[in-house]
Amino acid sequence: MRKLLVPAAAAAVLASSALAFAASAQHTNGTIKTFDMKAMSLVLDDGSTYVLSKKFKDPGLKAGEKVAVTWDTSGKDKVAEVVKILK
């Protein structure tokens, strides 16, 4: 019985930490005011400023496009993990 309890407890801890991480992500929609891939920054028309994560892949962003941003905080920065162009 103990052989089953330890792996089950470990699985529960891993699942709860993954859920906590997913729950902390924020979502924002807006229009791009400025986008600078070299500076790794994105500013929306409402003044929200985001730092792009190191693993960010540019889907062809440009000023004026409506986007959905999935972000999280790191210190004082809002870090954009995913930016999708809205149609």
N, C-alpha and C positions, 0 to 999 in steps of 0.2 A: 504494500500500500504506500509506503514512504517513497518507493521508486517512482510512483506516479504523481505524488504530491509535489515534489520539487520541480519537475518540468512544467506541471500545470501552473504553479505559482510564478515561475519565470515567464511563461507565456502571458499570464495575466498582467504582469508588470510591464512587459514590452507593449502589449496592446493598449494599456491605459496611457503610456507615455506617448504613443503615436497619436492617440485620440486627443490628448492635451495639446500636442503640437499643431494638429490640424485645426483645432478649435481656436487657436490664437491668431490664425491668419485673418486678415481683414480684406474686404473687397470694396473697390471704389470704381465708379464709372465717371468719365469726363472726356474733355477734348484736349488734345495735346497743344500746349502753348509753345514749349521748346523741347527738343530732344537732342542730346549730344552723346553719341556712343563713345567718343574718345574720353569725355569727362565722366561717362557712366551715370548720366543724370537725365531725369524726365520731370518736366513741370507741366501741370495741367492748368487749364484756364481759370480754375478757382484758386490758384496759388499754391496748391499742394505740390511739394517737391519730394521726389523719390530718388534714392541711390539705386542703381541697377546692380543686381547680384553678379558675382563673377561668372556664374554659369548661364547668364542671360543670353538668349538667342534673339536677335533682331528680326521680327517678322516683316520688316519693311515699314517701320514707323516714320511718320513725318508730321509736321505741324498742321493742325486743323482736323486731324483724324479723331474720331470717337473711339475710345478704348475702355476696356475693363482691366483694372489693375488688381492683382492679388499681391498683398504686401504684408510685411511683419516689421516690428520695430527691433532695432539693434542700437542700444544706447539712446541717443537723441534722433537717430536717423530712421526714416521710413525706407525699408529695403524692398524694392519691387522684385518679386520672384518670377511672376508671369505677367505679361502685358499682351492682351488679345485685342485685335482690331474688331470693332463692332460694325455690322452692316446696317 
